Amino acid sequence: MDSSLHFLLLMMYLLYAVGSSSSCVRILPDSGQKILVEVGKEFTATCHLLKGSRYTADDIEWLLENKSIPKEKYFKINETAVRVTVNISSNVNGWLKCRAAKESLSYEMPCLYGISLTTGYPPLMPKNLTCIAVQEHKEISPNFKCSWDPGTRHPLIDTTYTLYVQEVFLEYKTSAPETYSSICKEHLASSCTVYLSTFPHLMDLRVWVEVNNTLGSARSDELVRDASYFVKPNPPLDVRVQGEVNFSTSLMVTWKHPIDVNTIALRYVIRFCQAGSSVWTEVPEDLMHAYTESFRLQSLQPYTDYVVQMRCIHESHKSYWSDWSANATDRTAEAKPASHPDLWRIIQPTAHSRKVTLIWMAPVQSNGKILRYDLEISQDHEMFERRIVRLNEMDQIRSHQTYSMDVPPRKVAAIEITATNSAGVSPKATLFIPRSDQELPGVQHISWSVDDGQLQVEWLHPPPGGPRVSEYLLEWVKVPEGEFQLDRHWKKVSPHINSNTLTEWFWTGPTDFHCDFKPFNRYNISVYPMYSRRFQRSNTSFRYIQAGRPVTTAAYIKQGSPLEGPTARVTKPKKTSAEVTWEEIPLDSQRGFITGYTIFYKTGNIEKSMQAEAHLRSCVLTDLTSESDYVVHVMVSTVAGTKNGSDFNFKTAKYGDGEVELIVVVVCFIFLFLTVIIIIFCLRKREVIKRLLWPRVPDPNDSSIAHWSPDFSVKTDLPKEDVSVVEVDVFDGKSLFEEDKVVLPLKKDKYLSEEHSSGIGGSSCMSSPRHSVSDSDDGDSGQTMASTVQYSAVVASGYKGQTPDHQAPVFARSESTQPLLDCEEHTEHLYEGSSQSRNSYFRRGRGLELADGEEPNRSSLTFCPNKEQVFPIVEDPAVSTSSYMAQQNGYRPQ
């Protein structure tokens, strides 16, 4: 039921695909299934119009995968048939259709019919047929596996490979040969396995492969061989290597047969190499016997680890070689060292000497474990020191041994060293250290390059005419240098070459110590020419090696970008410039040769840069803006990249160098100029200034009273009048009465007038209009006193004809028109002065200052012209004594 349903659905699909009017055309060849066609060949089909069709051959059109086929490929057979031929390609996989239809408008239904095409290739003949039967346990496996080359062309369709194995009997056998086969169904099968009931020893086998598909078939060439030809035995069993005492150059190898000799007779091959090496040495087969199970390896290196492997094959070489056995390793016995220790030195000058560090490594051919070194040192051809350096377990691991000593600059030193192991003593290594000023010439030039990850060093030989070079020593050390035992390395090469490829050496085991240079690390490479020289000591000639002057260069195996940038700082910011300085970054962070520096500086959104060479550590920025904030950083560059340093902020100055000093100098000059102008002006106008600042004060000596004399004769019986200047302490705190002095203060007497008082006009410093003293108000006295100075005439004994009650001097009021001095007008300043200030208008004569009962001396009136400061006499309201006596004879004429 299900199959009928599937068939019905298929027919409906074909009916839909071909068309409902397919009954009017047919295609030959025709098939209800896919038609298989070979790729690369032509396919021909014919379209027929059925009887009763209204179409002709001209109405037929061919379609391949719904694409019209060009008319040029049509061939019209008759009016009802058209043939077409197409080339089949690998991508053709679809329908070939024939369609009949009118080109013009027509009501006729078109006719359509098609066939399905599929493409493929016929199989290729298998080539290079090989077969193998491996050993399992002690027998040969019956699984017979064959392989071949099916070719590279895919058949695109199902293909079957059949492997045949047939036993070939001898001629007298009458039974049919046994044939085994195995089928592999794959498009491109390349191997297949046939199971044999028992492996046919001592028989021939015929083997071939047949391959078939719809488009064709093929058969490989037959392979006829003896059955042992296809056998692959296992490697020898229990392979061992053992050293022999007292035989330092040989090893004994033993093994066991992997299979019974009666089954297969085998031959063996041995190969060996030093441990860590990939270069193998095979023992010739003619030295090996077929049935032996041991062999002695000879001509080996003493005290060296060797790795041994073995394999086997049929004695007639008919079978496959077995795989190599597992490694068997052992070490040869010791022998005395065959080469001298590798000796070198490091010379470091000190203040008064040279520190010499001797470095040496074990002999290249040490032939055993070095137990000690015997070191002899001579200075100026006399024995200086003998030392035995014994090695412990840690020293055995280290690649370098060292010894330090001091050698004065004016002395020479000769070093000899030997190495000793359990079998003997090595040859002697020598080294000569000359005086500081006796170095031999070095090479002329050194250069380096990187080739395939290795450092290639080249140099020029020393100038001709010098000593003969015995060898060259190449020294390299990582910079910065750590412990020289780990970082310093050297290598000696022939004197006939001028180039060499260097590798960095380090200790990895007893016999291997090297690795390549590390990238991004700097190395100092030096080349020393080594000279051989002979010296006499104790009637014996010795040969020593002396190094010439070194020539050194720095190198990188690979350069990279710096790890860090320089730290910049500004040390001298000025108005329009600034000096930027930075320190060189550490060598470990450089990772290459520095090619230059770039200084970036920015203010606001404006950024500028400046280049600096690699050897510089500072740079001056110019054309800056004054009193502005800047951000600066330094970028370091190598050939492989760049790195920026950290930012640094600074501010430019407001004034430039010398501007402040210039301003100060200009101001000082202006001030000096103005001062000089003022002084000159003052000198030229001194009289005017004097009149303005210091008004002229009349000299009392020139006053008329100073030259006054009475116009009548003075009687002898009359008391002499003595007028003198009285010094009055105006603001003295003591009362005049307490000093027995009678002071007649100025009274505001309205009856006094110009005629009733005598004034001393010459005692005033300044002149002004005279004003009368008014007694209208006590408060006005101060104002009047400020403008009019009233002087008093000092009368020693009263008026003529009067007998005074007491001898105290009195002051007569004077109406002088002289104005007060400034200090007199402002009497408040007097209180601030000293209590010792005195009124210098008049001074009392010495005759007034007499003791009680003493007769005063009546001398003439005197003036003190030296005292120009004038103080007014202040009234003392406490004095009640009258200022004037009763007059008898009137006023004295003046």
Secondary structure, 3 states (H helix, E strand, C coil): CHHHHHHHHHHHHHHHHHCCCHHHEEEECCCCCCEEEECCCEEEEEEEECCCCCCCHHHEEEEECCEECCHHHEEEEECCEEEEEEECCCCCCCEEEEEECCCCCCCCCCEEEEEEEEEECCCCCCEEEEEEEEEECCEECCEEEEEEECCCCCCCCCCEEEEEEEEECCCCCCCCCCEEEEEEECCCCCEEEEECCCCCCCCEEEEEEEEEECCEEEECCCEEEEHHHHEECCCCEEEEEEEECCEEEEEEEEEECCCCCCCCCEEEEEEEEECCCCCCEECCHHHCCCCCCEEEECCCCCCCEEEEEEEEEECCCCCCCCCCCCCEEEECCCCCCCCCCEEEEEEEECCCCEEEEEEEECCCCCCCCCCEEEEEEEECCEEEEEEEEECCHHHHHCCCEEEEEEECCCCCEEEEEEEEECCEECCCEEEEECCCCCCECCCCEEEEEEECCEEEEEEECCCCCCCCEEEEEEEEEEECCCCHHHHEEEEEECCCCCEEEECECCCCCCCCCCECCCCCCEEEEEEEEEEEEEEEECCEEEEEEEEECCEEEEEECCCCCCCCCCCEEECCCCCCCEEEEECCCCHHHHCCCEEEEEEEEEECCEEEEEEECCCCCEEEECCCCCCCEEEEEEEEEECCCEEECCCEEEECCCCCCCHHHHHHHHHHHHHHHHHHHHHHHHHHCHHHHHHHHCCCCCCHHHCCHHHCCCCCCCCCCCCCCCCECCCCCCCCCCCCCCCCCCCCCCCCCCCCCCCCCCCCHHHCCCCCCCCCCCCCCHHHHHHHHHHCCEECCEECCCCCCCCCCCCCCEECCEECCCCCCHHHHCCHHHHHCCCCCCCCCCCCCHHHCCCCCCCCCCCCCECCCCCCCCCCCCCCCCCCCCCCCCCCCCCCCC
